[in-house]
Amino acid sequence: MPVPTAETSRIGTVGNMSEQTAALPDSGTPDPAPELVAALRATLDGRWATSRDVVRERIQAHGITPQVGLSLADYRARVLGEMREMVAAGFPAAGFRTDHGGTGDTGGAVTAIETLGYGDLSLMVKAGVQWGLFGGAIENLGTARHHEKYIRGIIDLEVLGCFAMTETGHGSNVQELETTAVYVPETGEFEIHTPTGSARKDYIGGAGQHARYASVFAQLVTAGPGEEPVSRGVHCFVVPIRDESGADLPGVSTSDCGYKGGLPGVDNGRIVFDRVRVPRENLLNRYGDVAPDGTYSSPIESDNRRFFTMLGTLIRGRVTVGAAAGATGRLGLALAVKYALVRRQFDGPDDAGELLLLDYRTHQRRLLIPVARAYAFALAQNELVAELHAIQESEDADPAAVRELEGKAAAIKAGHTRLASDAISAAREACGGAGYLAENRLPLLRGDIDVFTTFEGDNLVLTQLVAKELLTAYADDVRGLSAIGWVRFVAGAARDVALEKTAARQVVQTLRDDSDADPEESELTSRGTQLRLLRNREAHLLRTAAARMRRAGDDDADPLEVFTSAQDHLIKVGEAHIERIVLEAFLDAIDKVGDPAAKELLFAVCDLFVYSAIENDMGWFLMHRQLSVERAKAVRRGVNELCADLRPYAETLVDAFGVPPVALDVPMLDPSNSVAAPPDRG
């Protein structure tokens, strides 16, 4: 297959390549060019590349991969042992502030946990629960007395804990948790109680076997002198649940969730409290405190704002889940692409023998489209981690910036985990029978990744949350307009104010300013046109969603019915927003690439991301006349042609993921295996 040039590139059939998408770099030899792989990897690894490399080396040296044939007890013991080795190597300290005994590198900590997705997700999840969720709750919701008492032990695993938020009957609806924490002023204690079966703490990582403590989220009930007891909303408490021998403490009943669909090394369990007493000091009191006489105080008067402020400090868990899922998705794609470069099937037209799987256009679509999306989301994830690091490093973070980060974290988590789950399923199918064998890891990865779409927030709920946040911003911008002003705003809001709230990157802003041409008349390879198409879709969906939601204010309207009937619309708004911000992050990252060959290849990958996103939602673009039928056909051709153009670089693209060799050491890729083929010269 000839290497495309600026004059002959298949992309030219969609619209002549712009200066930004000049010829792809010469692949040189059949083997991935080391310099090109290194340049791509440097872009993907980003700011915390050193943290990634340290974890890669550890995965390789210790053979940290999903295991087959171990009992639950043995697998759990193995994972806990690996965590203890991480302590010795100094990993956990990065996630905690220097004045608490850590090294204060939030970005490095998140990146290290993310990279464990190339190894064993059981280790990633258990480490994330201990140091990210349990430790994060105590550090971010507690005060000095808690930091001094617990943080060092949490880092060193002397204090093993779990994060007891989710209840059997209340998953994503944290504000309505039923577990109670009633203050008893006579003894200066809180009584932690499970009042109903639906209030049982459920699916809690660590609760099945290893945890000795739990950070328990419960409704705080208290009364000052002469007052009636009243709920102050959900707060968090440190509650001992087991003694040193592992036996349940009085009033605490734990049970094991047993075998799950995946993650066998994580001891998920359930907890029930029967009027368990803990000292008043066990309330994590950064945002709400109870005096010895029962008087409640808080620096935040609004119960609602206090609740969301508390949850906002725990955002690192959601960021980490999306990041680690993305790494595992990239691992699955690397396995499948490499298999498609050795597995042959059906004779070609020139008697040269059977064709490689990746020579088939359908197979290219099946794998290269998710590879392009994996690049886009990985770079957006890097940007999100950097923003998280900056905010958690700040002594006085701007509340607006924190709120924006929360919305972005929800968006990227939902999009990245969905991509990972879909990519691993596609990779499994692309490898046929070999992909179904546990020895080739893909079934194990699929079982492990499945829960990522629902924990740390169900993806549909998070996508809806993203849309609601956009509508809130939208309402703020149009509040106070007259009826005529509202009509004008809706009619002419191509540059919707709500979409401008993202901090403007210079390259993106420049592209926006240059994108005023009609998308139907401009080149689809133009970055400004691509941005305009995705932005116009989001703007239209947001405006029409706002119009539908406004009906809830009518005298004869049922607000619940209005909201329920518009939920599918809200999900669409959220999904459109996710793809738009991911494209912006992708373009911003490409702008910073210094290596010309890597830059041009990334532009082609970006084209495939955009073209496939438009193709996937072609019905919307046609219905709303954003594209003509002819231009729509060109987009479909463009996806095929981009897949063909990127085919010679498939192995280069997945090698740049930096997956440790031990994670790719599976029988179906063994050169001595009968499916192996001579190096591809195409």
Sequence and secondary structure as in RCSB ss.txt:
>XXXX:A:sequence
MPVPTAETSRIGTVGNMSEQTAALPDSGTPDPAPELVAALRATLDGRWATSRDVVRERIQAHGITPQVGLSLADY
RARVLGEMREMVAAGFPAAGFRTDHGGTGDTGGAVTAIETLGYGDLSLMVKAGVQWGLFGGAIENLGTARHHEKY
IRGIIDLEVLGCFAMTETGHGSNVQELETTAVYVPETGEFEIHTPTGSARKDYIGGAGQHARYASVFAQLVTAGP
GEEPVSRGVHCFVVPIRDESGADLPGVSTSDCGYKGGLPGVDNGRIVFDRVRVPRENLLNRYGDVAPDGTYSSPI
ESDNRRFFTMLGTLIRGRVTVGAAAGATGRLGLALAVKYALVRRQFDGPDDAGELLLLDYRTHQRRLLIPVARAY
AFALAQNELVAELHAIQESEDADPAAVRELEGKAAAIKAGHTRLASDAISAAREACGGAGYLAENRLPLLRGDID
VFTTFEGDNLVLTQLVAKELLTAYADDVRGLSAIGWVRFVAGAARDVALEKTAARQVVQTLRDDSDADPEESELT
SRGTQLRLLRNREAHLLRTAAARMRRAGDDDADPLEVFTSAQDHLIKVGEAHIERIVLEAFLDAIDKVGDPAAKE
LLFAVCDLFVYSAIENDMGWFLMHRQLSVERAKAVRRGVNELCADLRPYAETLVDAFGVPPVALDVPMLDPSNSV
AAPPDRG
>XXXX:A:secstr
     TTT GGGGTS   GGG       SSS  HHHHHHHHHHHHGGGHHHHHHHHHHHHHHT    SS  HHHH
HHHHHHHHHHHHHTT GGGGS GGGTS   HHHHHHHHHHGGGS HHHHHHHIIIIIIIHHHHHHH  HHHIIII
IHHHHHTSS EEEE  BTTBSS GGG   EEEEETTTTEEEEE  SGGGSEEEEETTTTT SEEEEEEEEEE  T
T   EEEEEEEEEEE B TTS B TTEEEEE  S SS TTS EEEEEESSEEEEGGGB  SS EE TTS EE S 
  HHHHHHHHHHTTHHHHHHHHHHHHHHHHHHHHHHHHHHTT EEEE TTSS EEEGGGSHHHHHHHHHHHHHHH
HHHHHHHHHHHHHHHHHH SS  HHHHHHHHHHHHHHHHHHHHHHHHHHHHHHHHTTTGGGSGGGSHHHHHHHHG
GGGTTTS HHHHHHHHHHHHHHHHHHHHTT  HHHHHHHHHHGGG GGGG S   HHHHHHHHT  S TTTS TT
 HHHHHHHHHHHHHHHHHHHHHHHHGGGSTT  HHHHHHHTHHHHHHHHHHHHHHHHHHHHHHHHHT   HHHHH
HHHHHHHHHHHHHHHHTHHHHHHTTSS HHHHHHHHHHHHHHHHHHGGGHHHHHHTT   GGGG  GGG TTSTT
  S    
